[in-house]
Amino acid sequence: MRIISCFLMLGFALFLIGCKPADSTKDKDKTKGKQANNEPTTQEKLLGKWEVKEGSKGDMPPGSIVEFLKEGKMKVSVKDGNKTVDADMTYTVVDQTIKTAHKEGDKEVTETVKIKTLTATDFSIEDEKGKVEEFKKK
């Protein structure tokens, strides 16, 4: 009788394993980071180096570089005359906004900008004061 009940329990366990939901983690991993139509996400489109365009109306001088890395990290190289100032930052993308954070001494400074355009070659943002920064893919 014990052997029969063990086989029944084993059969029930196998039945439960076979009844996993259609939306399993393996299926999620295949589409992770992709939108439903297989388009890259905003964060995926941002990845890489972007150079500030000539004539940009923002605070960064032309030729400055912003590099968006995976896992929410970014590097910024700002040209200041003959020298370049580098900074490491973090970022998060929510819908069409980018929130950045970096340290200035002991203080953490955050800024939120709105994405105005984002194509394979051009990218522009508007800061909280209405200034627009324009970039080209490097």
MIZAKOL-182620 format. One record per residue (C-alpha): residue number from 1; residue in one letter; x, y, z. Coordinates in nm, 3 decimals, padded with zeros to 5 digits, always signed. Example, Ala and Ser with C-alpha at 12.3 -4.5 7.8 and 13.67 -1.06 7.14 Angstrom:
BEGIN
(1; A; (+01.230; -00.450; +00.780)) (2; S; (+01.367; -00.106; +00.714)) 
***
This chain:
BEGIN
(1; M; (+00.000; +00.000; +00.000)) (2; R; (+00.288; +00.237; +00.076)) (3; I; (+00.439; +00.177; -00.267)) (4; I; (+00.109; +00.263; -00.437)) (5; S; (+00.073; +00.587; -00.239)) (6; C; (+00.437; +00.680; -00.323)) (7; F; (+00.364; +00.628; -00.694)) (8; L; (+00.046; +00.835; -00.665)) (9; M; (+00.237; +01.119; -00.496)) (10; L; (+00.512; +01.101; -00.760)) (11; G; (+00.252; +01.104; -01.039)) (12; F; (+00.076; +01.403; -00.879)) (13; A; (+00.407; +01.591; -00.846)) (14; L; (+00.492; +01.527; -01.210)) (15; F; (+00.144; +01.641; -01.309)) (16; L; (+00.193; +01.969; -01.120)) (17; I; (+00.533; +02.025; -01.283)) (18; G; (+00.378; +01.969; -01.626)) (19; C; (+00.104; +02.226; -01.550)) (20; K; (+00.341; +02.523; -01.522)) (21; P; (+00.199; +02.853; -01.648)) (22; A; (+00.265; +02.943; -02.011)) (23; D; (+00.448; +03.261; -01.900)) (24; S; (+00.743; +03.079; -01.739)) (25; T; (+01.076; +03.241; -01.652)) (26; K; (+01.242; +03.075; -01.952)) (27; D; (+00.994; +03.252; -02.181)) (28; K; (+01.052; +03.581; -02.000)) (29; D; (+01.429; +03.555; -02.045)) (30; K; (+01.389; +03.529; -02.423)) (31; T; (+01.206; +03.864; -02.438)) (32; K; (+01.373; +04.035; -02.143)) (33; G; (+01.449; +04.396; -02.231)) (34; K; (+01.241; +04.393; -02.547)) (35; Q; (+00.908; +04.555; -02.604)) (36; A; (+00.619; +04.342; -02.729)) (37; N; (+00.693; +04.429; -03.094)) (38; N; (+01.064; +04.329; -03.061)) (39; E; (+01.171; +04.695; -03.076)) (40; P; (+01.461; +04.785; -02.849)) (41; T; (+01.366; +04.960; -02.528)) (42; T; (+01.454; +05.326; -02.470)) (43; Q; (+01.742; +05.221; -02.246)) (44; E; (+01.877; +04.987; -02.516)) (45; K; (+01.860; +05.267; -02.773)) (46; L; (+02.059; +05.495; -02.541)) (47; L; (+02.352; +05.255; -02.498)) (48; G; (+02.677; +05.381; -02.646)) (49; K; (+02.861; +05.711; -02.684)) (50; W; (+02.684; +06.035; -02.769)) (51; E; (+02.862; +06.361; -02.855)) (52; V; (+02.716; +06.707; -02.790)) (53; K; (+02.642; +06.875; -03.126)) (54; E; (+02.766; +07.216; -03.233)) (55; G; (+02.499; +07.478; -03.165)) (56; S; (+02.337; +07.280; -02.884)) (57; K; (+02.158; +07.513; -02.641)) (58; G; (+02.227; +07.315; -02.323)) (59; D; (+02.494; +07.354; -02.056)) (60; M; (+02.746; +07.107; -02.200)) (61; P; (+02.997; +07.244; -02.451)) (62; P; (+03.011; +07.089; -02.801)) (63; G; (+03.241; +06.787; -02.824)) (64; S; (+03.154; +06.665; -02.474)) (65; I; (+03.076; +06.293; -02.457)) (66; V; (+02.807; +06.104; -02.266)) (67; E; (+02.838; +05.726; -02.265)) (68; F; (+02.542; +05.516; -02.150)) (69; L; (+02.653; +05.176; -02.020)) (70; K; (+02.451; +04.872; -01.922)) (71; E; (+02.315; +04.833; -01.571)) (72; G; (+02.240; +05.203; -01.529)) (73; K; (+02.592; +05.343; -01.533)) (74; M; (+02.717; +05.630; -01.744)) (75; K; (+03.039; +05.820; -01.806)) (76; V; (+03.050; +06.188; -01.890)) (77; S; (+03.351; +06.372; -02.038)) (78; V; (+03.298; +06.748; -02.047)) (79; K; (+03.538; +06.962; -02.248)) (80; D; (+03.639; +07.272; -02.055)) (81; G; (+03.876; +07.474; -02.270)) (82; N; (+04.190; +07.264; -02.319)) (83; K; (+04.109; +07.014; -02.045)) (84; T; (+03.847; +06.744; -02.006)) (85; V; (+03.656; +06.677; -01.684)) (86; D; (+03.536; +06.317; -01.640)) (87; A; (+03.254; +06.199; -01.414)) (88; D; (+03.090; +05.865; -01.338)) (89; M; (+02.714; +05.872; -01.290)) (90; T; (+02.415; +05.643; -01.264)) (91; Y; (+02.091; +05.667; -01.457)) (92; T; (+01.746; +05.516; -01.476)) (93; V; (+01.502; +05.537; -01.766)) (94; V; (+01.128; +05.557; -01.703)) (95; D; (+00.909; +05.605; -02.010)) (96; Q; (+01.058; +05.911; -02.182)) (97; T; (+01.257; +06.047; -01.887)) (98; I; (+01.610; +05.989; -01.765)) (99; K; (+01.699; +06.039; -01.401)) (100; T; (+02.071; +06.082; -01.332)) (101; A; (+02.263; +06.085; -01.005)) (102; H; (+02.622; +06.166; -00.914)) (103; K; (+02.824; +06.274; -00.612)) (104; E; (+02.954; +06.625; -00.557)) (105; G; (+03.162; +06.590; -00.244)) (106; D; (+02.940; +06.422; +00.014)) (107; K; (+02.620; +06.535; -00.154)) (108; E; (+02.431; +06.327; -00.411)) (109; V; (+02.296; +06.540; -00.694)) (110; T; (+02.004; +06.416; -00.906)) (111; E; (+01.856; +06.555; -01.224)) (112; T; (+01.562; +06.447; -01.436)) (113; V; (+01.553; +06.520; -01.809)) (114; K; (+01.289; +06.452; -02.071)) (115; I; (+01.382; +06.270; -02.392)) (116; K; (+01.268; +06.484; -02.685)) (117; T; (+01.409; +06.272; -02.970)) (118; L; (+01.590; +05.939; -02.983)) (119; T; (+01.688; +05.774; -03.310)) (120; A; (+01.981; +05.555; -03.410)) (121; T; (+02.191; +05.866; -03.482)) (122; D; (+02.034; +06.160; -03.295)) (123; F; (+01.929; +06.219; -02.936)) (124; S; (+01.802; +06.529; -02.758)) (125; I; (+01.691; +06.600; -02.403)) (126; E; (+01.523; +06.887; -02.223)) (127; D; (+01.621; +06.966; -01.865)) (128; E; (+01.399; +07.095; -01.586)) (129; K; (+01.479; +07.456; -01.686)) (130; G; (+01.373; +07.403; -02.049)) (131; K; (+01.727; +07.391; -02.194)) (132; V; (+01.765; +07.145; -02.482)) (133; E; (+02.085; +06.944; -02.527)) (134; E; (+02.142; +06.778; -02.868)) (135; F; (+02.368; +06.478; -02.931)) (136; K; (+02.487; +06.271; -03.223)) (137; K; (+02.588; +05.904; -03.199)) (138; K; (+02.964; +05.868; -03.187)) 
***
